[in-house]
Amino acid sequence: MDIERIMAEDNENENQILKNEFSENVKEYLALDEQIAQLNKALKERRTKIKELSTSIMKAMTLNDIEHINIKNGVLVHNTKESFKSLNKMNLKNGLTLYFKDDEHKATDATETVMNNREKVIKETLKLKRF
């Protein structure tokens, strides 16, 4: 009987240790999850602020015809890239209406017309290149 009682107590102690460990793991998990949520919120705020600052800096660089700025640990580069808007059914229809007739050769030319008459979009970026 003593052995059974000792084994039961040992089992009970092990269960209590496992419950405590589980409880601690859950508490740590919840604390880390909260910290991650706070860090993500701070990151979002910083990304919003950097976007505002980038817009302001790019505007000033454009007005003053500046392509890059040398800084302490790198270069701040302002790039402007022009690209076409995506091709959609309306673009295709308008291009083919302008050009298409009953000629396959003209159909090829029509495709070129459509591709070359899409609206262009200008994208600006500000990139920090560190040394």
Backbone as ProteinMPNN parsed JSONL, in Angstrom:
{"seq_chain_A": "MDIERIMAEDNENENQILKNEFSENVKEYLALDEQIAQLNKALKERRTKIKELSTSIMKAMTLNDIEHINIKNGVLVHNTKESFKSLNKMNLKNGLTLYFKDDEHKATDATETVMNNREKVIKETLKLKRF", "coords_chain_A": {"N_chain_A": [[0.809, -1.198, 0.0], [1.951, 1.24, 0.692], [3.693, 1.68, -1.419], [1.916, 2.029, -3.54], [0.637, 4.349, -2.722], [2.789, 6.143, -2.707], [3.478, 6.087, -5.409], [1.138, 7.148, -6.479], [1.234, 9.716, -5.399], [3.576, 10.626, -6.612], [2.743, 10.584, -9.289], [0.739, 12.488, -9.127], [2.264, 14.735, -8.45], [3.843, 14.949, -10.774], [1.827, 15.499, -12.639], [0.989, 17.976, -11.662], [3.295, 19.471, -12.068], [3.424, 19.371, -14.871], [1.036, 20.737, -15.464], [1.641, 23.243, -14.393], [3.817, 23.956, -16.007], [2.563, 23.988, -18.511], [0.726, 26.046, -18.065], [2.488, 28.203, -17.677], [3.669, 28.259, -20.212], [1.462, 29.002, -21.779], [0.928, 31.537, -20.722], [3.325, 32.865, -21.392], [3.182, 32.675, -24.183], [0.878, 34.251, -24.704], [1.795, 36.717, -23.768], [3.939, 37.196, -25.541], [2.495, 37.281, -27.934], [1.008, 39.601, -27.529], [3.094, 41.477, -27.397], [4.063, 41.273, -30.01], [1.846, 42.251, -31.397], [1.86, 44.911, -30.513], [4.351, 45.736, -31.518], [3.875, 45.425, -34.271], [1.933, 47.381, -34.62], [3.419, 49.679, -34.029], [5.268, 49.47, -36.097], [3.613, 49.805, -38.329], [2.835, 52.475, -37.94], [5.314, 53.721, -38.229], [5.923, 53.036, -40.884], [3.909, 54.442, -42.213], [4.662, 57.061, -41.566], [7.221, 57.15, -42.756], [6.491, 56.911, -45.404], [5.111, 59.309, -45.829], [7.223, 61.12, -45.377], [8.949, 60.301, -47.438], [7.472, 61.012, -49.717], [7.448, 63.802, -49.421], [10.229, 64.346, -49.508], [10.874, 63.349, -52.076], [9.359, 65.112, -53.634], [10.619, 67.562, -53.114], [13.163, 66.939, -54.115], [12.548, 66.566, -56.822], [11.601, 69.119, -57.541], [13.945, 70.551, -57.243], [15.615, 69.377, -59.021], [17.222, 67.119, -58.256], [18.897, 64.102, -58.185], [20.15, 62.307, -56.487], [21.217, 62.052, -53.059], [24.001, 62.404, -51.094], [24.643, 60.786, -48.102], [25.541, 60.236, -44.644], [26.016, 57.38, -44.328], [25.659, 56.28, -46.894], [23.724, 56.571, -49.9], [20.948, 58.463, -50.891], [18.609, 57.809, -53.188], [16.629, 59.051, -55.806], [14.359, 57.746, -57.924], [12.653, 57.752, -61.021], [10.212, 56.149, -62.827], [8.714, 55.238, -65.814], [5.886, 53.521, -66.873], [3.634, 51.265, -68.591], [0.083, 51.219, -68.158], [-1.908, 48.445, -67.051], [-3.073, 46.057, -69.463], [-6.363, 45.929, -70.584], [-9.721, 44.803, -71.399], [-11.067, 46.981, -72.501], [-8.964, 48.65, -73.384], [-7.899, 46.983, -75.371], [-10.109, 46.703, -77.112], [-10.467, 49.371, -77.944], [-7.989, 49.87, -79.201], [-8.029, 47.943, -81.294], [-10.285, 48.773, -82.68], [-9.38, 51.142, -83.687], [-7.559, 50.257, -85.607], [-7.925, 47.63, -86.826], [-8.574, 45.603, -89.704], [-9.645, 43.393, -92.354], [-7.194, 41.851, -92.486], [-4.484, 39.765, -91.77], [-1.881, 40.565, -91.348], [-2.283, 43.175, -90.676], [-3.589, 42.73, -88.309], [-1.523, 41.953, -86.633], [-0.116, 44.324, -86.578], [-2.103, 45.779, -85.353], [-2.081, 44.73, -82.795], [0.371, 45.702, -81.906], [-0.25, 48.423, -82.009], [-2.193, 48.608, -80.009], [-0.674, 47.842, -77.773], [1.179, 49.909, -77.677], [-0.302, 52.208, -77.315], [-1.317, 52.38, -74.826], [-2.165, 53.904, -71.703], [0.295, 55.689, -69.966], [2.041, 55.306, -66.882], [3.557, 56.984, -64.245], [5.952, 56.116, -61.925], [7.357, 56.781, -58.834], [10.155, 56.356, -56.724], [11.933, 56.234, -53.64], [15.034, 55.389, -52.562], [17.24, 54.047, -50.232], [20.582, 53.552, -50.324], [22.89, 51.774, -48.708], [26.284, 51.839, -47.555]], "CA_chain_A": [[0.0, 0.0, 0.0], [2.832, 2.404, 0.725], [4.231, 1.874, -2.755], [0.836, 2.581, -4.36], [0.424, 5.733, -2.278], [3.947, 6.916, -3.161], [3.35, 6.204, -6.861], [0.027, 8.067, -6.73], [1.735, 11.055, -5.084], [4.525, 10.971, -7.676], [1.929, 10.877, -10.46], [0.071, 13.757, -8.856], [3.308, 15.757, -8.531], [4.183, 15.095, -12.189], [0.696, 16.181, -13.275], [1.014, 19.364, -11.223], [4.431, 20.096, -12.764], [3.009, 19.542, -16.26], [0.025, 21.794, -15.497], [2.332, 24.515, -14.172], [4.599, 24.234, -17.216], [1.583, 24.341, -19.532], [0.211, 27.364, -17.708], [3.559, 29.165, -17.947], [3.798, 28.352, -21.66], [0.321, 29.774, -22.28], [1.149, 32.931, -20.313], [4.411, 33.403, -22.215], [2.64, 32.788, -25.535], [-0.009, 35.42, -24.747], [2.63, 37.911, -23.611], [4.646, 37.395, -26.806], [1.506, 37.692, -28.922], [0.712, 41.017, -27.247], [4.269, 42.247, -27.799], [4.075, 41.287, -31.48], [0.778, 43.168, -31.814], [2.34, 46.274, -30.257], [5.425, 46.01, -32.471], [3.252, 45.599, -35.586], [1.277, 48.692, -34.614], [4.493, 50.667, -34.125], [5.82, 49.333, -37.436], [2.653, 50.429, -39.241], [2.95, 53.926, -37.75], [6.591, 54.15, -38.813], [5.813, 52.921, -42.342], [3.087, 55.567, -42.652], [5.48, 58.264, -41.441], [8.286, 57.127, -43.764], [5.846, 57.156, -46.694], [4.876, 60.755, -45.883], [8.522, 61.77, -45.537], [9.445, 59.972, -48.777], [6.741, 61.854, -50.658], [7.95, 65.157, -49.257], [11.618, 64.393, -49.982], [10.858, 63.198, -53.538], [8.831, 66.351, -54.203], [11.696, 68.554, -53.027], [14.227, 66.538, -55.037], [12.056, 66.823, -58.171], [11.576, 70.575, -57.747], [15.321, 71.059, -57.287], [16.338, 68.555, -60.0], [18.234, 66.351, -57.53], [18.694, 62.668, -58.39], [20.627, 61.56, -55.319], [21.786, 62.825, -51.956], [24.986, 61.661, -50.317], [24.425, 60.879, -46.662], [26.63, 59.69, -43.825], [26.323, 55.965, -44.549], [25.163, 55.791, -48.166], [23.168, 57.519, -50.861], [19.499, 58.473, -51.008], [18.415, 57.911, -54.636], [15.257, 59.277, -56.278], [14.164, 57.167, -59.245], [11.356, 57.937, -61.67], [10.064, 55.102, -63.825], [7.468, 55.323, -66.556], [5.461, 52.209, -67.35], [2.274, 51.227, -69.124], [-0.981, 50.648, -67.345], [-2.208, 47.083, -67.479], [-3.931, 45.918, -70.631], [-7.67, 45.359, -70.271], [-10.596, 44.604, -72.559], [-11.376, 48.284, -73.092], [-7.776, 49.045, -74.147], [-7.816, 46.119, -76.544], [-11.2, 47.063, -78.026], [-10.176, 50.688, -78.521], [-6.871, 49.733, -80.13], [-8.45, 47.202, -82.478], [-11.229, 49.631, -83.403], [-8.565, 52.11, -84.423], [-6.668, 49.722, -86.619], [-8.198, 46.307, -87.421], [-9.364, 45.359, -90.907], [-9.606, 41.965, -92.687], [-5.841, 41.472, -92.895], [-3.731, 39.221, -90.631], [-0.716, 41.428, -91.129], [-2.79, 44.342, -89.962], [-3.913, 42.301, -86.947], [-0.263, 42.035, -85.894], [0.11, 45.759, -86.36], [-3.103, 46.226, -84.39], [-1.589, 44.365, -81.464], [1.403, 46.688, -81.571], [-0.935, 49.69, -81.753], [-2.816, 48.51, -78.684], [0.362, 47.818, -76.74], [1.897, 51.186, -77.628], [-1.197, 53.334, -77.031], [-1.835, 52.325, -73.45], [-1.839, 55.037, -70.848], [1.531, 55.501, -69.218], [1.977, 55.637, -65.465], [4.875, 57.331, -63.721], [6.133, 55.662, -60.556], [8.539, 57.35, -58.206], [10.595, 55.659, -55.523], [13.079, 56.773, -52.921], [15.727, 54.213, -52.076], [18.452, 54.297, -49.483], [21.631, 52.57, -50.593], [23.892, 51.856, -47.641], [27.626, 51.335, -47.861]], "C_chain_A": [[0.853, 1.264, 0.0], [3.373, 2.716, -0.665], [3.165, 2.495, -3.655], [0.593, 4.041, -4.013], [1.558, 6.618, -2.77], [3.863, 7.143, -4.673], [2.238, 7.194, -7.224], [0.462, 9.503, -6.474], [2.709, 11.532, -6.16], [3.778, 11.358, -8.954], [1.253, 12.235, -10.33], [1.062, 14.91, -8.966], [3.701, 16.021, -9.987], [3.085, 15.834, -12.929], [0.691, 17.665, -12.922], [2.139, 20.116, -11.923], [4.063, 20.358, -14.226], [1.977, 20.658, -16.402], [0.679, 23.156, -15.324], [3.129, 24.924, -15.411], [3.677, 24.676, -18.349], [1.062, 25.757, -19.308], [1.243, 28.455, -18.013], [3.746, 29.358, -19.451], [2.681, 29.187, -22.267], [0.507, 31.246, -21.941], [2.231, 33.583, -21.165], [3.946, 33.622, -23.649], [1.787, 34.05, -25.664], [0.778, 36.721, -24.617], [3.372, 38.216, -24.916], [3.693, 37.857, -27.901], [1.147, 39.169, -28.754], [1.874, 41.907, -27.676], [4.349, 42.366, -29.321], [3.021, 42.255, -32.003], [1.214, 44.62, -31.63], [3.443, 46.664, -31.242], [4.872, 46.221, -33.88], [2.569, 46.952, -35.697], [2.321, 49.799, -34.771], [5.118, 50.652, -35.52], [4.914, 50.005, -38.469], [2.744, 51.953, -39.156], [4.222, 54.452, -38.404], [6.56, 54.07, -40.338], [4.978, 54.073, -42.91], [3.902, 56.849, -42.636], [6.568, 58.296, -42.511], [7.715, 57.36, -45.16], [5.59, 58.652, -46.882], [6.191, 61.507, -46.121], [9.105, 61.516, -46.929], [8.779, 60.856, -49.827], [7.259, 63.284, -50.611], [9.365, 65.305, -49.806], [11.658, 64.289, -51.506], [10.345, 64.461, -54.226], [9.91, 67.429, -54.221], [12.825, 68.222, -54.009], [13.81, 66.804, -56.485], [12.086, 68.314, -58.476], [12.974, 71.149, -57.916], [16.215, 70.254, -58.221], [17.518, 67.812, -59.356], [17.928, 64.872, -57.718], [19.136, 61.838, -57.199], [21.218, 62.521, -54.291], [22.767, 61.921, -51.224], [24.69, 61.877, -48.843], [25.56, 60.16, -45.946], [27.005, 58.249, -44.192], [25.754, 55.421, -45.854], [24.689, 56.906, -49.069], [21.653, 57.36, -50.868], [19.199, 58.772, -52.476], [16.933, 58.078, -54.962], [15.167, 58.766, -57.704], [12.768, 57.478, -59.74], [11.295, 56.923, -62.795], [8.709, 55.249, -64.491], [7.126, 53.929, -67.081], [4.031, 52.3, -67.866], [1.303, 50.714, -68.073], [-1.262, 49.248, -67.863], [-3.186, 47.087, -68.653], [-5.255, 45.292, -70.195], [-8.531, 45.313, -71.532], [-10.898, 45.926, -73.27], [-10.195, 48.796, -73.917], [-7.708, 48.277, -75.464], [-8.878, 46.506, -77.579], [-10.915, 48.399, -78.707], [-9.035, 50.615, -79.535], [-7.262, 49.028, -81.411], [-9.452, 47.996, -83.307], [-10.47, 50.662, -84.235], [-7.915, 51.502, -85.657], [-7.164, 48.521, -87.422], [-9.052, 46.363, -88.683], [-9.168, 43.895, -91.243], [-8.234, 41.466, -93.138], [-5.065, 40.987, -91.671], [-2.506, 40.064, -90.312], [-1.133, 42.664, -90.334], [-3.168, 43.986, -88.518], [-2.667, 42.364, -86.063], [0.059, 43.493, -85.587], [-0.866, 46.31, -85.326], [-2.665, 45.904, -82.966], [-0.526, 45.352, -81.006], [0.773, 48.036, -81.233], [-1.543, 49.702, -80.357], [-1.748, 48.613, -77.594], [1.051, 49.177, -76.59], [1.024, 52.383, -77.293], [-1.844, 53.254, -75.655], [-1.388, 53.558, -72.685], [-0.584, 54.72, -70.045], [1.349, 55.982, -67.788], [3.402, 55.933, -65.002], [4.935, 56.919, -62.263], [7.43, 56.24, -60.027], [8.876, 56.555, -56.96], [11.777, 56.404, -54.918], [13.757, 55.584, -52.28], [17.015, 54.635, -51.378], [19.438, 53.188, -49.783], [22.717, 52.776, -49.549], [25.215, 51.288, -48.113], [28.052, 50.374, -46.802]], "O_chain_A": [[0.494, 2.253, -0.638], [3.495, 3.881, -1.042], [3.469, 3.387, -4.447], [0.37, 4.869, -4.896], [1.311, 7.741, -3.21], [4.138, 8.239, -5.161], [2.38, 7.98, -8.161], [0.11, 10.407, -7.232], [2.674, 12.692, -6.571], [4.13, 12.333, -9.618], [1.199, 13.021, -11.276], [0.73, 15.957, -9.521], [3.872, 17.172, -10.39], [3.367, 16.701, -13.757], [0.423, 18.511, -13.774], [1.963, 21.266, -12.327], [4.351, 21.429, -14.761], [2.033, 21.438, -17.353], [0.327, 24.112, -16.014], [3.118, 26.088, -15.813], [3.98, 25.632, -19.062], [0.97, 26.557, -20.239], [0.897, 29.508, -18.548], [3.956, 30.478, -19.917], [2.923, 29.991, -23.168], [0.268, 32.111, -22.785], [2.076, 34.721, -21.609], [4.277, 34.636, -24.262], [1.947, 34.823, -26.609], [0.463, 37.711, -25.278], [3.423, 39.368, -25.345], [4.039, 38.723, -28.705], [1.001, 39.893, -29.739], [1.661, 42.972, -28.254], [4.664, 43.43, -29.853], [3.276, 42.998, -32.95], [0.965, 45.46, -32.495], [3.466, 47.789, -31.74], [5.345, 47.096, -34.606], [2.619, 47.595, -36.745], [2.133, 50.737, -35.546], [5.46, 51.704, -36.06], [5.393, 50.691, -39.372], [2.731, 52.639, -40.179], [4.21, 55.497, -39.054], [7.11, 54.94, -41.014], [5.303, 54.616, -43.966], [3.844, 57.637, -43.58], [6.818, 59.342, -43.109], [8.386, 57.945, -46.01], [5.823, 59.196, -47.961], [6.261, 62.409, -46.956], [9.688, 62.418, -47.531], [9.444, 61.383, -50.718], [7.481, 63.903, -51.652], [9.666, 66.281, -50.494], [12.381, 65.04, -52.161], [10.844, 64.837, -55.286], [10.09, 68.123, -55.222], [13.375, 69.115, -54.654], [14.638, 67.226, -57.293], [12.542, 68.726, -59.543], [13.167, 72.121, -58.646], [17.434, 70.426, -58.217], [18.649, 67.87, -59.839], [16.813, 64.434, -57.438], [18.563, 60.782, -56.927], [21.651, 63.629, -54.609], [22.42, 60.823, -50.791], [24.51, 63.008, -48.393], [26.427, 59.555, -46.576], [28.186, 57.938, -44.347], [25.401, 54.244, -45.933], [25.183, 58.032, -49.013], [21.141, 56.24, -50.853], [19.499, 59.864, -52.959], [16.089, 57.339, -54.455], [15.827, 59.297, -58.598], [11.81, 57.469, -58.967], [12.205, 56.839, -63.619], [7.683, 55.37, -63.821], [7.972, 53.247, -67.658], [3.319, 53.272, -67.616], [1.648, 49.894, -67.222], [-0.893, 48.91, -68.987], [-4.005, 47.993, -68.807], [-5.273, 44.26, -69.525], [-8.101, 45.742, -72.602], [-10.974, 45.974, -74.498], [-10.385, 49.316, -75.016], [-7.488, 48.856, -76.528], [-8.584, 46.623, -78.769], [-11.104, 48.535, -79.916], [-9.107, 51.225, -80.601], [-6.876, 49.456, -82.499], [-9.453, 47.887, -84.533], [-10.875, 51.004, -85.345], [-7.743, 52.193, -86.661], [-6.843, 48.412, -88.606], [-10.076, 47.042, -88.747], [-8.55, 43.19, -90.445], [-8.152, 40.711, -94.108], [-4.986, 41.687, -90.661], [-2.147, 40.249, -89.149], [-0.419, 43.124, -89.442], [-3.08, 44.823, -87.619], [-2.735, 42.772, -84.903], [0.455, 43.838, -84.473], [-0.522, 47.184, -84.53], [-2.855, 46.704, -82.05], [-0.525, 45.785, -79.854], [1.198, 48.712, -80.297], [-1.423, 50.682, -79.621], [-1.893, 49.363, -76.629], [1.458, 49.548, -75.489], [1.542, 53.465, -77.014], [-2.799, 53.973, -75.362], [-0.363, 54.167, -72.991], [-0.43, 53.62, -69.515], [0.61, 56.929, -67.517], [4.336, 55.205, -65.338], [4.09, 57.313, -61.459], [8.467, 56.192, -60.689], [7.984, 56.131, -56.225], [12.513, 57.109, -55.609], [13.124, 54.842, -51.528], [17.771, 55.469, -51.876], [19.161, 52.016, -49.526], [23.376, 53.815, -49.511], [25.268, 50.386, -48.95], [29.154, 49.831, -46.868]]}, "name": "protein", "num_of_chains": 1, "seq": "MDIERIMAEDNENENQILKNEFSENVKEYLALDEQIAQLNKALKERRTKIKELSTSIMKAMTLNDIEHINIKNGVLVHNTKESFKSLNKMNLKNGLTLYFKDDEHKATDATETVMNNREKVIKETLKLKRF"}
